[in-house]
Amino acid sequence: MFRRKPFGGASPVFWLWQGLRLVLSLGALGIVCGACSLDSDNLRKIPTISTIGYPLHLDSGTGGSNGSVSWASSDPSVATVSDGLVRPVGSGTVTITAKSGSTVNSFVIRVTEPQKVTTLAGGGAPGGNAAGYADGQGTSAGFQAPTQIVLGPNGNLYISDYSNGYVRTMTPSGAVSTPYPSAPVVPNLIGMTLDPAGHLYWASNNASYVGMYTDRSGAVALLPTTNPTNNLRFGPDGHLYAPIGTAIADFGTNPNGTFSTVSITFPSGYTTFANATDMAWDPGGFLYITDTPANIIWRIDPKTTPWSAEIFVPDGIFSDPTDLVFAPNGDLYVADASNQLIRRVTPTGIVTTLAGVSGVAGLVDGAGTVAEFRNPCGIAIDSVRQRIYVSDQSNNVIRVIQ
Protein backbone atom coordinates (compact mmCIF):
# COMPACT_ATOMS: atom_id res chain seq x y z
CA MET A 1 0.00 0.00 0.00
CA PHE A 2 1.40 3.37 -1.02
CA ARG A 3 1.19 6.30 1.35
CA ARG A 4 2.17 9.78 0.21
CA LYS A 5 4.91 11.42 2.24
CA PRO A 6 5.39 15.17 2.30
CA PHE A 7 9.06 16.10 2.32
CA GLY A 8 8.83 19.50 3.96
CA GLY A 9 8.68 22.81 2.17
CA ALA A 10 5.96 23.93 -0.15
CA SER A 11 7.30 23.13 -3.60
CA PRO A 12 10.32 20.77 -3.73
CA VAL A 13 10.24 18.00 -6.34
CA PHE A 14 11.87 14.74 -5.21
CA TRP A 15 11.99 11.19 -6.59
CA LEU A 16 11.86 8.40 -4.02
CA TRP A 17 11.60 4.63 -4.32
CA GLN A 18 8.95 3.19 -2.00
CA GLY A 19 8.88 -0.56 -2.50
CA LEU A 20 8.11 -1.06 -6.20
CA ARG A 21 6.58 2.37 -6.72
CA LEU A 22 8.17 5.63 -7.65
CA VAL A 23 6.74 8.71 -6.00
CA LEU A 24 6.82 12.18 -7.44
CA SER A 25 6.23 14.53 -4.52
CA LEU A 26 4.84 17.94 -5.27
CA GLY A 27 4.52 19.40 -1.79
CA ALA A 28 1.91 17.27 0.00
CA LEU A 29 0.50 15.77 -3.19
CA GLY A 30 2.00 13.33 -5.66
CA ILE A 31 1.58 11.03 -8.62
CA VAL A 32 2.58 7.39 -8.28
CA CYS A 33 4.46 5.60 -11.07
CA GLY A 34 4.43 1.83 -10.68
CA ALA A 35 6.78 0.77 -13.49
CA CYS A 36 9.34 3.51 -14.19
CA SER A 37 13.09 3.17 -14.46
CA LEU A 38 15.51 5.86 -13.34
CA ASP A 39 19.01 6.87 -14.22
CA SER A 40 21.60 6.70 -11.44
CA ASP A 41 20.94 10.22 -10.17
CA ASN A 42 17.40 9.63 -8.99
CA LEU A 43 17.01 13.10 -7.53
CA ARG A 44 17.10 14.86 -10.86
CA LYS A 45 16.46 12.43 -13.69
CA ILE A 46 13.19 11.96 -15.58
CA PRO A 47 11.73 8.44 -15.43
CA THR A 48 12.01 6.53 -18.71
CA ILE A 49 9.67 4.00 -20.27
CA SER A 50 9.95 2.18 -23.59
CA THR A 51 7.58 1.73 -26.52
CA ILE A 52 8.11 -2.04 -26.18
CA GLY A 53 7.51 -1.98 -22.43
CA TYR A 54 4.34 -2.31 -20.46
CA PRO A 55 1.89 0.59 -20.32
CA LEU A 56 2.43 2.75 -17.26
CA HIS A 57 -0.28 3.12 -14.64
CA LEU A 58 -0.31 6.34 -12.65
CA ASP A 59 -2.32 7.13 -9.55
CA SER A 60 -3.32 10.75 -9.50
CA GLY A 61 -2.40 11.43 -5.88
CA THR A 62 -5.32 13.86 -5.74
CA GLY A 63 -7.21 11.96 -3.10
CA GLY A 64 -9.98 10.82 -5.48
CA SER A 65 -10.26 7.74 -7.63
CA ASN A 66 -8.67 7.84 -11.09
CA GLY A 67 -12.15 7.73 -12.59
CA SER A 68 -12.97 11.14 -11.11
CA VAL A 69 -9.75 12.70 -12.43
CA SER A 70 -9.25 14.49 -15.75
CA TRP A 71 -6.04 13.29 -17.46
CA ALA A 72 -4.12 14.96 -20.29
CA SER A 73 -0.94 14.39 -22.30
CA SER A 74 1.09 17.31 -23.57
CA ASP A 75 2.04 15.35 -26.71
CA PRO A 76 -0.14 12.39 -27.79
CA SER A 77 2.45 11.49 -30.45
CA VAL A 78 4.81 10.54 -27.59
CA ALA A 79 2.31 9.06 -25.12
CA THR A 80 -1.42 8.99 -24.58
CA VAL A 81 -3.21 8.74 -21.23
CA SER A 82 -6.65 7.48 -20.24
CA ASP A 83 -7.80 7.01 -16.64
CA GLY A 84 -4.19 7.00 -15.47
CA LEU A 85 -2.98 4.44 -18.03
CA VAL A 86 -0.11 5.87 -20.05
CA ARG A 87 0.54 4.19 -23.40
CA PRO A 88 3.95 4.98 -24.95
CA VAL A 89 3.63 5.84 -28.63
CA GLY A 90 6.87 7.42 -29.88
CA SER A 91 10.16 8.74 -28.60
CA GLY A 92 10.38 12.04 -26.72
CA THR A 93 9.48 13.70 -23.45
CA VAL A 94 5.89 14.24 -22.40
CA THR A 95 4.06 15.78 -19.46
CA ILE A 96 1.11 13.87 -18.04
CA THR A 97 -1.33 16.02 -16.06
CA ALA A 98 -3.98 14.92 -13.58
CA LYS A 99 -6.67 17.40 -12.51
CA SER A 100 -9.33 16.99 -9.87
CA GLY A 101 -11.23 20.14 -9.01
CA SER A 102 -8.67 22.83 -8.31
CA THR A 103 -5.86 20.31 -7.67
CA VAL A 104 -3.47 19.74 -10.58
CA ASN A 105 -0.48 17.38 -10.61
CA SER A 106 1.99 16.93 -13.45
CA PHE A 107 4.36 14.07 -14.22
CA VAL A 108 7.18 14.21 -16.79
CA ILE A 109 8.10 10.98 -18.59
CA ARG A 110 10.68 10.20 -21.23
CA VAL A 111 9.70 7.61 -23.85
CA THR A 112 12.39 5.77 -25.79
CA GLU A 113 12.29 3.50 -28.83
CA PRO A 114 14.77 0.71 -29.56
CA GLN A 115 17.09 2.16 -32.19
CA LYS A 116 20.42 0.37 -32.49
CA VAL A 117 20.75 -2.94 -34.34
CA THR A 118 23.53 -5.31 -33.25
CA THR A 119 24.49 -8.79 -34.42
CA LEU A 120 24.27 -10.94 -31.31
CA ALA A 121 25.03 -14.46 -32.55
CA GLY A 122 25.79 -16.48 -35.66
CA GLY A 123 27.71 -15.94 -38.86
CA GLY A 124 30.77 -17.93 -37.76
CA ALA A 125 32.92 -14.84 -37.15
CA PRO A 126 32.53 -11.14 -36.33
CA GLY A 127 30.86 -9.52 -39.33
CA GLY A 128 30.34 -12.88 -40.98
CA ASN A 129 27.19 -14.42 -42.43
CA ALA A 130 28.39 -17.94 -43.21
CA ALA A 131 25.95 -20.81 -42.86
CA GLY A 132 27.07 -23.48 -40.43
CA TYR A 133 26.27 -25.52 -37.39
CA ALA A 134 28.19 -24.73 -34.21
CA ASP A 135 27.36 -24.02 -30.60
CA GLY A 136 29.30 -21.23 -28.95
CA GLN A 137 29.35 -17.64 -27.86
CA GLY A 138 28.15 -14.83 -30.08
CA THR A 139 29.39 -14.73 -33.65
CA SER A 140 31.42 -17.94 -33.19
CA ALA A 141 28.12 -19.84 -33.26
CA GLY A 142 26.68 -21.11 -36.51
CA PHE A 143 23.15 -21.30 -37.91
CA GLN A 144 21.79 -22.25 -41.30
CA ALA A 145 18.73 -20.13 -42.12
CA PRO A 146 17.39 -19.38 -38.61
CA THR A 147 13.70 -18.70 -38.98
CA GLN A 148 11.32 -18.61 -36.02
CA ILE A 149 12.31 -17.33 -32.58
CA VAL A 150 10.35 -17.72 -29.34
CA LEU A 151 11.10 -16.07 -26.02
CA GLY A 152 11.17 -18.47 -23.10
CA PRO A 153 10.10 -17.61 -19.54
CA ASN A 154 13.71 -17.31 -18.38
CA GLY A 155 14.63 -14.80 -21.09
CA ASN A 156 16.37 -17.36 -23.31
CA LEU A 157 15.40 -17.67 -26.96
CA TYR A 158 14.34 -20.80 -28.81
CA ILE A 159 15.43 -20.64 -32.46
CA SER A 160 14.27 -22.87 -35.31
CA ASP A 161 17.45 -23.60 -37.24
CA TYR A 162 15.56 -24.27 -40.47
CA SER A 163 18.12 -25.98 -42.71
CA ASN A 164 20.08 -27.68 -39.92
CA GLY A 165 16.83 -29.15 -38.59
CA TYR A 166 17.52 -28.50 -34.90
CA VAL A 167 16.02 -26.34 -32.20
CA ARG A 168 18.70 -24.04 -30.79
CA THR A 169 18.68 -21.87 -27.68
CA MET A 170 20.41 -18.57 -27.02
CA THR A 171 20.92 -16.70 -23.76
CA PRO A 172 20.50 -12.90 -23.62
CA SER A 173 24.30 -12.62 -23.78
CA GLY A 174 24.43 -14.58 -27.05
CA ALA A 175 25.54 -18.03 -25.88
CA VAL A 176 24.12 -20.58 -28.35
CA SER A 177 23.49 -24.24 -27.59
CA THR A 178 21.50 -27.21 -28.87
CA PRO A 179 19.11 -28.29 -26.09
CA TYR A 180 17.90 -31.50 -27.74
CA PRO A 181 21.00 -32.92 -29.46
CA SER A 182 19.64 -36.48 -29.51
CA ALA A 183 16.33 -35.48 -31.09
CA PRO A 184 15.79 -36.43 -34.74
CA VAL A 185 16.61 -33.88 -37.40
CA VAL A 186 13.45 -32.14 -38.60
CA PRO A 187 13.53 -31.11 -42.28
CA ASN A 188 12.50 -27.49 -42.79
CA LEU A 189 12.01 -26.81 -39.08
CA ILE A 190 10.05 -23.58 -39.02
CA GLY A 191 7.33 -23.03 -36.41
CA MET A 192 7.64 -23.10 -32.62
CA THR A 193 5.60 -22.20 -29.59
CA LEU A 194 5.52 -22.98 -25.87
CA ASP A 195 2.51 -24.28 -23.99
CA PRO A 196 1.74 -23.05 -20.45
CA ALA A 197 3.63 -26.02 -18.99
CA GLY A 198 6.78 -25.11 -20.91
CA HIS A 199 6.61 -27.87 -23.52
CA LEU A 200 8.04 -26.77 -26.84
CA TYR A 201 5.92 -27.54 -29.90
CA TRP A 202 7.47 -27.35 -33.34
CA ALA A 203 6.33 -27.68 -36.93
CA SER A 204 7.80 -28.37 -40.33
CA ASN A 205 6.51 -26.91 -43.58
CA ASN A 206 7.91 -29.93 -45.40
CA ALA A 207 6.84 -32.94 -43.33
CA SER A 208 3.19 -33.56 -42.56
CA TYR A 209 3.40 -33.48 -38.79
CA VAL A 210 4.03 -31.29 -35.83
CA GLY A 211 5.93 -32.45 -32.77
CA MET A 212 6.38 -31.77 -29.09
CA TYR A 213 9.46 -32.23 -26.97
CA THR A 214 7.96 -34.03 -24.00
CA ASP A 215 10.91 -33.42 -21.65
CA ARG A 216 14.39 -31.91 -21.56
CA SER A 217 15.95 -35.13 -22.86
CA GLY A 218 14.46 -34.39 -26.26
CA ALA A 219 11.91 -37.19 -26.24
CA VAL A 220 9.46 -36.39 -29.02
CA ALA A 221 5.74 -36.91 -29.39
CA LEU A 222 4.88 -36.79 -33.10
CA LEU A 223 1.49 -35.41 -33.99
CA PRO A 224 0.79 -36.40 -37.61
CA THR A 225 -1.26 -33.98 -39.65
CA THR A 226 -2.48 -33.94 -43.20
CA ASN A 227 -1.01 -30.49 -43.90
CA PRO A 228 2.41 -28.90 -43.46
CA THR A 229 2.26 -25.91 -41.13
CA ASN A 230 4.13 -22.63 -41.06
CA ASN A 231 3.81 -21.75 -37.41
CA LEU A 232 2.02 -22.61 -34.19
CA ARG A 233 0.34 -20.51 -31.52
CA PHE A 234 -1.76 -21.20 -28.44
CA GLY A 235 -4.86 -19.04 -28.33
CA PRO A 236 -6.53 -17.40 -25.33
CA ASP A 237 -8.93 -20.37 -25.25
CA GLY A 238 -6.03 -22.81 -24.69
CA HIS A 239 -6.31 -24.33 -28.18
CA LEU A 240 -3.26 -24.87 -30.36
CA TYR A 241 -3.73 -23.16 -33.74
CA ALA A 242 -1.62 -23.31 -36.88
CA PRO A 243 -1.80 -21.57 -40.26
CA ILE A 244 -1.97 -24.24 -42.97
CA GLY A 245 -1.81 -22.29 -46.20
CA THR A 246 -5.29 -21.08 -47.05
CA ALA A 247 -6.83 -21.94 -43.67
CA ILE A 248 -6.31 -22.10 -39.91
CA ALA A 249 -6.09 -25.47 -38.14
CA ASP A 250 -7.46 -25.93 -34.62
CA PHE A 251 -5.67 -28.76 -32.78
CA GLY A 252 -7.72 -28.28 -29.62
CA THR A 253 -6.55 -28.16 -26.02
CA ASN A 254 -4.89 -31.58 -26.02
CA PRO A 255 -3.08 -31.75 -29.36
CA ASN A 256 -2.76 -35.26 -30.80
CA GLY A 257 -2.40 -34.46 -34.48
CA THR A 258 -6.06 -34.31 -35.41
CA PHE A 259 -7.52 -30.90 -36.12
CA SER A 260 -10.55 -29.09 -37.44
CA THR A 261 -10.45 -26.22 -39.89
CA VAL A 262 -11.65 -22.92 -38.47
CA SER A 263 -14.62 -21.48 -40.34
CA ILE A 264 -13.92 -17.85 -41.31
CA THR A 265 -15.98 -15.34 -43.28
CA PHE A 266 -14.01 -12.96 -45.51
CA PRO A 267 -14.91 -9.57 -46.97
CA SER A 268 -16.08 -9.26 -50.56
CA GLY A 269 -13.46 -10.35 -53.06
CA TYR A 270 -11.79 -12.89 -50.74
CA THR A 271 -12.68 -16.47 -49.86
CA THR A 272 -9.46 -17.72 -48.23
CA PHE A 273 -5.96 -16.65 -47.31
CA ALA A 274 -3.37 -16.75 -50.09
CA ASN A 275 -0.89 -18.37 -47.68
CA ALA A 276 -1.23 -17.65 -43.97
CA THR A 277 2.19 -17.64 -42.35
CA ASP A 278 2.00 -16.46 -38.76
CA MET A 279 -0.55 -15.35 -36.17
CA ALA A 280 -0.71 -13.36 -32.96
CA TRP A 281 -3.47 -12.38 -30.53
CA ASP A 282 -3.82 -8.82 -29.29
CA PRO A 283 -4.77 -8.02 -25.66
CA GLY A 284 -8.43 -7.75 -26.68
CA GLY A 285 -8.55 -11.28 -28.08
CA PHE A 286 -8.45 -10.41 -31.80
CA LEU A 287 -6.30 -12.61 -34.01
CA TYR A 288 -3.88 -11.12 -36.55
CA ILE A 289 -2.59 -13.11 -39.54
CA THR A 290 0.26 -12.41 -41.94
CA ASP A 291 -0.88 -13.44 -45.43
CA THR A 292 2.58 -13.44 -46.96
CA PRO A 293 2.13 -13.60 -50.76
CA ALA A 294 -0.89 -11.27 -50.59
CA ASN A 295 1.12 -8.75 -48.50
CA ILE A 296 -1.87 -8.36 -46.20
CA ILE A 297 -2.30 -8.42 -42.44
CA TRP A 298 -5.73 -9.68 -41.45
CA ARG A 299 -7.58 -8.99 -38.22
CA ILE A 300 -9.99 -11.74 -37.20
CA ASP A 301 -12.70 -11.67 -34.57
CA PRO A 302 -12.93 -15.17 -33.03
CA LYS A 303 -15.90 -14.17 -30.89
CA THR A 304 -18.24 -14.35 -33.88
CA THR A 305 -19.64 -17.54 -35.39
CA PRO A 306 -18.11 -18.14 -37.85
CA TRP A 307 -14.99 -16.10 -37.21
CA SER A 308 -15.00 -12.87 -39.23
CA ALA A 309 -11.98 -11.42 -41.03
CA GLU A 310 -11.20 -7.87 -42.10
CA ILE A 311 -8.11 -6.36 -43.70
CA PHE A 312 -6.04 -4.58 -41.05
CA VAL A 313 -3.10 -3.53 -43.29
CA PRO A 314 -3.80 -3.73 -47.04
CA ASP A 315 -1.54 -4.74 -49.91
CA GLY A 316 1.00 -2.13 -51.02
CA ILE A 317 2.78 -1.51 -47.70
CA PHE A 318 4.51 -4.81 -46.91
CA SER A 319 6.42 -7.16 -49.16
CA ASP A 320 6.27 -10.75 -47.88
CA PRO A 321 5.42 -10.06 -44.22
CA THR A 322 6.27 -13.14 -42.18
CA ASP A 323 6.42 -13.13 -38.39
CA LEU A 324 4.49 -10.77 -36.13
CA VAL A 325 4.35 -10.18 -32.38
CA PHE A 326 2.59 -7.78 -30.02
CA ALA A 327 4.38 -5.55 -27.55
CA PRO A 328 2.70 -5.07 -24.17
CA ASN A 329 1.69 -1.52 -25.15
CA GLY A 330 -0.48 -2.90 -27.97
CA ASP A 331 1.77 -2.13 -30.94
CA LEU A 332 2.32 -4.89 -33.49
CA TYR A 333 5.84 -5.57 -34.77
CA VAL A 334 6.23 -7.25 -38.16
CA ALA A 335 9.16 -8.81 -40.00
CA ASP A 336 8.76 -7.32 -43.50
CA ALA A 337 11.02 -9.87 -45.15
CA SER A 338 11.40 -8.79 -48.78
CA ASN A 339 11.46 -5.08 -47.90
CA GLN A 340 14.32 -5.96 -45.48
CA LEU A 341 12.59 -4.04 -42.69
CA ILE A 342 11.25 -4.36 -39.17
CA ARG A 343 7.96 -2.45 -39.02
CA ARG A 344 5.71 -1.24 -36.24
CA VAL A 345 1.91 -1.01 -36.56
CA THR A 346 -0.17 0.97 -34.07
CA PRO A 347 -3.59 -0.31 -32.94
CA THR A 348 -5.13 2.07 -35.48
CA GLY A 349 -3.14 0.55 -38.36
CA ILE A 350 -0.45 3.22 -38.81
CA VAL A 351 2.75 1.58 -40.13
CA THR A 352 6.24 2.96 -39.45
CA THR A 353 9.73 1.56 -39.98
CA LEU A 354 11.77 0.75 -36.89
CA ALA A 355 14.90 -0.65 -38.54
CA GLY A 356 16.32 -1.47 -41.96
CA VAL A 357 16.75 0.20 -45.34
CA SER A 358 13.83 -0.46 -47.66
CA GLY A 359 14.73 -2.87 -50.45
CA VAL A 360 18.43 -3.02 -49.48
CA ALA A 361 19.76 -6.41 -48.38
CA GLY A 362 22.94 -6.49 -46.33
CA LEU A 363 24.54 -7.08 -42.97
CA VAL A 364 25.13 -3.72 -41.32
CA ASP A 365 24.84 -2.93 -37.61
CA GLY A 366 24.01 0.56 -36.41
CA ALA A 367 21.16 2.99 -35.96
CA GLY A 368 17.75 1.66 -36.95
CA THR A 369 17.38 3.23 -40.38
CA VAL A 370 21.06 2.65 -41.23
CA ALA A 371 21.14 -1.03 -40.31
CA GLU A 372 20.61 -3.63 -43.02
CA PHE A 373 19.00 -7.08 -42.96
CA ARG A 374 18.83 -9.90 -45.46
CA ASN A 375 15.43 -11.59 -45.26
CA PRO A 376 14.42 -10.93 -41.64
CA CYS A 377 11.93 -13.66 -40.77
CA GLY A 378 11.40 -14.13 -37.04
CA ILE A 379 10.77 -11.56 -34.34
CA ALA A 380 10.43 -11.73 -30.54
CA ILE A 381 10.10 -9.05 -27.87
CA ASP A 382 11.74 -9.15 -24.45
CA SER A 383 9.94 -6.39 -22.58
CA VAL A 384 11.98 -6.92 -19.41
CA ARG A 385 15.25 -6.20 -21.20
CA GLN A 386 13.54 -3.83 -23.65
CA ARG A 387 14.85 -5.73 -26.65
CA ILE A 388 13.54 -6.87 -30.00
CA TYR A 389 15.21 -10.01 -31.37
CA VAL A 390 15.25 -10.67 -35.11
CA SER A 391 16.24 -13.85 -36.95
CA ASP A 392 18.08 -12.53 -40.01
CA GLN A 393 17.58 -15.66 -42.05
CA SER A 394 19.75 -15.22 -45.12
CA ASN A 395 22.58 -13.70 -43.07
CA ASN A 396 22.43 -16.76 -40.74
CA VAL A 397 22.52 -14.52 -37.65
CA ILE A 398 20.38 -13.33 -34.75
CA ARG A 399 20.14 -9.54 -34.38
CA VAL A 400 18.96 -7.45 -31.44
CA ILE A 401 17.38 -4.00 -31.54
CA GLN A 402 17.63 -1.93 -28.35
JOBELCOR-V223890 format. One record per backbone hydrogen bond with DSSP energy under -0.5 kcal/mol. NH is the residue of the N-H (numbers start at 1). CO is the residue of the C=O. E is the energy in kcal/mol with one decimal. If there is no record, write none. Layout:
<<NH,CO,E> <NH,CO,E>>
This chain:
<<14,12,-0.5> <14,25,-0.8> <16,23,-1.1> <18,21,-2.8> <21,18,-1.9> <22,33,-3.1> <23,16,-2.1> <23,21,-0.5> <24,22,-0.5> <24,31,-2.0> <25,14,-1.7> <25,23,-0.7> <26,24,-0.6> <26,29,-3.3> <27,12,-1.1> <27,25,-0.6> <29,26,-1.9> <30,61,-0.7> <31,24,-1.2> <32,59,-1.8> <33,22,-2.9> <34,32,-0.5> <34,57,-1.3> <37,48,-1.2> <42,40,-1.5> <44,41,-1.4> <45,41,-1.8> <47,108,-0.6> <48,37,-2.3> <49,110,-2.6> <51,112,-2.2> <53,50,-1.6> <56,86,-2.5> <58,56,-0.6> <58,84,-3.2> <59,32,-1.4> <68,65,-1.7> <69,66,-1.8> <70,99,-3.0> <71,69,-0.6> <72,97,-1.8> <74,95,-1.9> <78,75,-2.1> <79,75,-2.0> <80,87,-2.0> <82,85,-1.6> <85,82,-2.2> <86,56,-4.0> <86,84,-0.7> <87,80,-2.3> <87,85,-0.6> <88,86,-0.6> <89,78,-3.3> <90,78,-1.4> <92,111,-2.4> <94,109,-2.7> <96,94,-0.5> <96,107,-3.5> <97,72,-2.7> <98,105,-3.1> <99,70,-2.4> <100,103,-2.7> <103,100,-2.2> <105,98,-2.9> <107,96,-2.5> <109,94,-2.8> <110,47,-2.8> <111,92,-3.5> <112,49,-2.3> <117,366,-3.3> <118,400,-2.5> <120,118,-0.6> <120,398,-2.6> <121,398,-1.5> <122,138,-2.0> <123,396,-1.0> <124,141,-1.7> <128,125,-2.8> <130,123,-1.7> <132,143,-2.2> <134,142,-1.3> <136,176,-1.7> <138,174,-2.3> <140,137,-1.9> <141,138,-1.7> <142,134,-2.7> <143,396,-0.5> <145,393,-0.5> <147,160,-2.6> <150,158,-2.4> <152,150,-0.5> <152,156,-3.4> <155,152,-1.8> <157,170,-3.0> <158,150,-3.0> <159,168,-3.1> <160,148,-2.7> <161,159,-0.9> <161,166,-2.3> <162,145,-1.1> <162,160,-1.5> <163,144,-2.2> <164,144,-0.7> <165,161,-2.4> <166,161,-0.9> <168,159,-2.8> <169,177,-2.7> <170,157,-1.8> <171,175,-1.9> <174,171,-2.1> <176,136,-3.4> <176,174,-0.6> <177,169,-2.4> <179,177,-0.6> <180,167,-0.5> <181,178,-0.6> <183,180,-1.5> <186,165,-2.1> <187,185,-0.6> <188,162,-0.5> <189,162,-1.2> <189,186,-1.0> <190,203,-2.7> <191,203,-1.1> <193,201,-1.9> <195,199,-2.2> <198,195,-2.4> <200,213,-0.6> <201,193,-3.1> <201,199,-0.6> <202,211,-2.6> <203,191,-2.1> <204,209,-1.0> <205,188,-1.4> <207,187,-0.5> <209,207,-1.5> <210,223,-2.0> <211,202,-2.5> <212,221,-1.6> <213,200,-2.4> <214,212,-0.8> <214,219,-2.8> <215,219,-0.6> <218,215,-1.8> <221,212,-2.8> <222,220,-0.6> <223,210,-3.4> <224,222,-0.6> <225,208,-2.2> <229,204,-1.5> <230,243,-1.7> <231,243,-0.5> <233,241,-2.5> <235,239,-2.9> <238,235,-2.1> <240,252,-2.2> <241,233,-3.4> <241,239,-0.6> <242,249,-1.9> <244,247,-2.6> <245,276,-0.8> <246,244,-1.0> <249,242,-3.4> <250,260,-3.0> <251,240,-3.3> <251,249,-0.6> <260,250,-2.1> <262,248,-2.7> <262,260,-0.5> <264,262,-0.5> <265,307,-3.2> <270,267,-1.9> <273,246,-1.3> <276,245,-3.6> <277,290,-3.0> <278,290,-0.7> <280,288,-1.8> <282,286,-2.6> <285,282,-2.2> <287,300,-2.6> <288,280,-2.9> <289,298,-1.9> <290,278,-1.9> <291,289,-0.7> <291,296,-2.9> <292,275,-1.2> <292,290,-0.9> <295,291,-1.0> <295,292,-1.2> <296,291,-1.5> <297,313,-2.1> <298,289,-2.5> <298,296,-0.5> <299,310,-3.0> <300,287,-3.5> <301,308,-2.8> <302,300,-0.8> <304,301,-1.0> <307,263,-1.9> <308,301,-1.5> <309,265,-2.7> <310,299,-2.3> <312,297,-2.6> <312,310,-0.5> <313,297,-1.9> <316,318,-0.6> <317,314,-0.8> <318,295,-0.5> <320,292,-0.6> <322,335,-2.6> <323,377,-1.2> <325,333,-2.1> <327,331,-2.8> <328,52,-0.5> <330,327,-2.2> <332,345,-3.0> <333,325,-3.1> <334,343,-2.3> <335,323,-2.5> <336,334,-0.9> <336,341,-2.3> <337,320,-1.2> <337,335,-1.3> <338,319,-1.9> <339,319,-0.8> <340,336,-0.7> <340,337,-1.0> <341,336,-2.0> <342,355,-2.5> <343,334,-2.6> <343,341,-0.5> <344,352,-2.8> <345,332,-3.1> <346,350,-2.3> <349,346,-2.4> <352,344,-2.6> <354,342,-2.6> <354,352,-0.5> <355,342,-1.5> <356,368,-3.2> <358,356,-0.5> <359,339,-2.1> <360,357,-2.3> <361,359,-0.6> <362,373,-1.6> <364,372,-1.2> <366,117,-2.2> <368,115,-1.1> <370,367,-2.3> <371,367,-2.5> <372,364,-1.8> <373,360,-0.6> <375,337,-0.6> <377,391,-2.7> <378,391,-0.9> <380,389,-2.0> <382,387,-2.6> <383,381,-0.7> <386,382,-0.8> <387,382,-2.3> <388,401,-2.0> <389,380,-3.1> <390,399,-2.5> <391,378,-1.9> <392,390,-0.8> <392,397,-2.2> <393,375,-1.3> <393,391,-1.3> <394,374,-1.6> <395,374,-0.5> <395,392,-0.9> <396,392,-0.8> <396,393,-1.1> <397,392,-1.5> <398,121,-2.8> <399,390,-3.1> <400,118,-2.6> <401,388,-2.9> <402,116,-2.1> <402,400,-0.5>>
